[in-house]
């Protein structure tokens, strides 16, 4: 529960409805997902297993806090032993997105018959997924719980991608005016305490390098999710591929793990939609550069390509603005997350079960509504065998909302018009959002 000092509507709170007044209060289980939705996964066929498998191919022994063992992950993916491994993440390139547009991606299309379908985390979004990828664990352990979260210590909205804190979550004027949000004061190494696979590999003597945009080198999210090893700045995809090849060649005589991240496809989807010519152009460019990377690397280099999540096309006619829905806004202190994976923080003294019941009635089949405890028990934020630390629980919304179909849930009191109008979106549990590809190749073969 997030106490911001006042109810969401500025008025005295109405008396709480009884959970026995006819509103549904059934316990949510993962089996209650809509027919087109998939549960998140954190086991050997998930995004969490990719880096453990990569370091296993380098003969590095690793066991994550969720019990993934590098040797098992490597064998499970059928990866060969290698002295050099390159892991590429194409932000937002879901398996279904790729398959539907495979005609524009001849290199990846040639590998589709042996491409594995992995499942990503919830929320299916970059901040959460890259921390899952980097640590081999789950959002319930990393605390990287979405694009934005409510800060239980201040009542403010924290952006985990920008590592910034919006001082007044009820006034987005600073964002609309283009002013820079203040930095999030938390030390990334303390906020996200799980060791990363890069740190383990570095300790084992592997040369680890991240290749990406220069501004990401020491960002809060990088330090939280992907710390360990060095960073090489390169600001275009072509330059990133060139830098990756140089890094691997420079590591001859030893072992290396090089990580390349590109967000061009994700940005095109957000701005134009993943059906757009702009998204197709980004896909074509990525496919061409991935092919060039594989050709240019030293023979025997293992190349692994995956994504953090997929995309769906937003339908403006299905958009729900909490600010304009009294039954949703009542008793809510803060709405965070993003349009397809919403954290709802209850006003002080409000029973989350009562709030959840009202949201379920209002939303109907447009979203799955879970309380914090229900979501944890259902495995949304990690394996049910793993305990979410007490220090992380208050950062999770009192309610977690997973919209169905192409529904988006926004709050115009704290979100800019541009963010509300995104055409390509992700975060929920539809097959397009949850299923990601795993493509492997060995250079020189």
Secondary structure, DSSP 8 states (H G I E B T S, - for coil): ----SS-TTSS-------TTSS-------GGGS-TTB-----STTBTTHHHHHHHHHTT---B-TT--BHHHHHHHHT----SEEEEEEETT-BHHHHHHTGGG-HHHHTTGGG-EEEE--SS-SHHHHHHHHHHTS-HHHH---SSEEE-TTTS-EEETTTTEEES-TT-THHHHTT---EE--S-HHHHS-S--HHHHHHHTT-EEEEEE-GGGTT-HHHHHHS-SSEEEE--SHHHHHHHHHHHHHHTTTS-EEEEEEE-HHHHHHHHH-TTSHHHHHHHHHHHHHHHHHHHHS-TT-EEEEE-S---EE--GGGEEEGGG-HHHHTTEEEEEEETTEEEEEE-TT--HHHHHHHHHHHHGGGEEEEEHHHHHHTTTTS-TTS---HHHHTTS-SEEEEE-TT-EEE-TTTS-HHHHT-SEE--S-BHHHHEEEEEEEETT-
